[in-house]
Amino acid sequence: MKKIYLLVIAFTVTMLSVTPLLVLAYSAHEISADELDDANPVMEIELVDQGIADEKKEEDDEKRGISNPTTRATDTAGTNQQLRNAISSASPGVPTTIYITNDFQIGNTIEISDGRDIILKSNNTTVRTLTSSTSFLPNFRVLASSSLTLESGILIDGHSRSGGVSVGRDRETHSEATFIMNGGTITNIRGTSSTLSDPSPVSVHSGGTFIMNGGEISHNETTNSFGGGVGLRSNMASFVMTGGTISHNTASTFGGGIGGLGTVSITNGTISQNTAGTYGGGIGLTSLSSTRLSVGSQVTFSGNSASSVREVPFNVETALPNIQSRSSSIPTVNHPLNNFDIGFQTASNPSLFTLTVARNLAEGGDVVIAGQTNINSLSLFAGTIPIEARAFDGYRFVGWETNHVSTRVADQNARVTTVTVGANSRLTARFERITHHLNLEANPTTGGSPEAGGTTVAQGDVTTLRANPAPGYRFVSWEVLSGTGSQIADEKSEETTFTMGTSDTTVIAEYERIPYTLTLEASPAEGGSPSTNQTILNVGDKANIIAKPNPGYRFVRWSIVGESNSQIADEESEETVLTMGTADTTVRAEYERSGTLKFLNVPAQLKFRNTTIQSQMTTIQRADLDWFLTIEDTRLEGAPWSLMVSAEPLKSLDGQHEIEGAVIFKKDDRTYFLNEGSAPVHAEATVGSGERKIHWDPDEGLLLQLNLIEARVTTYTTKVSWTLSSVYPNE
């Protein structure tokens, strides 16, 4: 329904967003003026890769048995007394390097004790000679918890007297005294057990250890005793050789090169041209067993000799598999155990046991027995031998097992340990696959639910990855976020395979939202021009849709064409909101033809005839008898409509006088007082599109009715309201 309000004045009608660091390092040491000739150069300058220098220092410490020393010290010595002073002033537990700047004689034995760690080294490339000046005493004695290290450039010369190094004491069964030889030479020492407790160039006592990593022990002689080069003078003495040379030494009894009672382990080096008066030109021990002797395949024997040849013991090749050149086809006289290279005092054959070596998983790792790999079984003397488990890639060592109480592993959980064999038995190394955790993540978290065939995966094993994108998203790629060595077969495939690496691994599945197209159509096509503020949306995005019907049509409803889970907030509203679903969506705006019902013309003025007002009630007609209203009706045929009129009482311009009932409307002999309510002007049904003129006979329609008593000479105004409605009036 539409209303037009008219203001009538004088009856006038109106309308409103390390690498490693290279450093220049130098070392300098103070020397006295009289030592300058022998101390050239005073300063050594070298360009050092700091990482390599640190590794070298740690390697040297490891050779000398020192674990991560926190402090180091240096000193110099050019005389016997200076050397004694430097050693006595060294702090216990602090590795102290003493640079020897001159050749000099050593008098009485120099003791290294109280936990001191002494390193002797030439101050330059010149070899410094320390010469014995007395008989019957060693040059150095290393006592409990102390160590002496001989580096390159130092020569200890017995000068055909006694001398050398004594390690430990017979009464100190746990002295832990250590002599380390990384370089240098010990030579020309003559010792005899008739006057000395330390007749050998290196005499190792109870609890003492001699580690030979390099250097040379040569041209020495021991009389009335054993050990022309190295003498092990206690069952608790130990000798380890990883390099260097022991040659041209002589012992009047056994062990021309190495002899004695303790344990010998040799992995590399040369033992040559040594002579024994009885047995064992190279090595002579009081008894021969795998517990006491271990000789690696890299050791070189040559030119050793002994005064007698002893028969090779039965099955000794099997019992000592680490001794090179073993073969039952070798003639007795040429066998390495014929006393020329290696000899022993005990004449009877030792008892042998068979140790079977097994692994619970053949692919899990290998076992090293006494330095040898790929051993399924071996025969050996009763005693203790070193064992080591080496896990293959993707496996780890779990522990050792034995099947006999007489065969015991020192530490069943240690990868490197020892086994004591006392019977025929089986030793099993247990391995297991190394497993790691596989963690899957989604980016964004709403993009999907990635899954794997397994989340606990053994190293090297393969499992399946599935992206499982969420509705409205599509998979982009896989990416290893953290972890080492893992591999994804196809990073762009929603389903692929994953190979576990060497650590826990997190894999992220990357997703992106799928853009969908919104299409609007009109039905019928001429019914309107529907529009939206966006046509490309992701799932869950919202777009405004507006119907915009064309003239002659009206909007009926929105509908979604085809299958789609998109949603329209209000299907009957011309302007509403669409929420995009998980597919391209077409929305149809449905229209139907519609007309308009409106005023086309309301005359701006309405004049009434000049009339002499009588005392009785007088009706005043319109002066313009052709005065009319124009209505436009383009609606469908048969649509109803009606026209109503109402007016306010006449009022003087000064507002002092008002006439009730002066404005009337006559129709069909009926008079309506417009100040009392609306009067029905016209009503009909639409008969076709077009204009409709509404006019009245002179005595009908809008009129004035006055009498002399009510009226005054003045100007009156009123407001007339025309109401056009698309329904019939109530009556």
Summary of the structure (lengths in Angstrom):
residues: 731
radius of gyration: 59.1
end to end distance: 17.0
largest distance: 179.7
contacts: 2450
relative contact order: 0.06
helix: 5%
strand: 49%
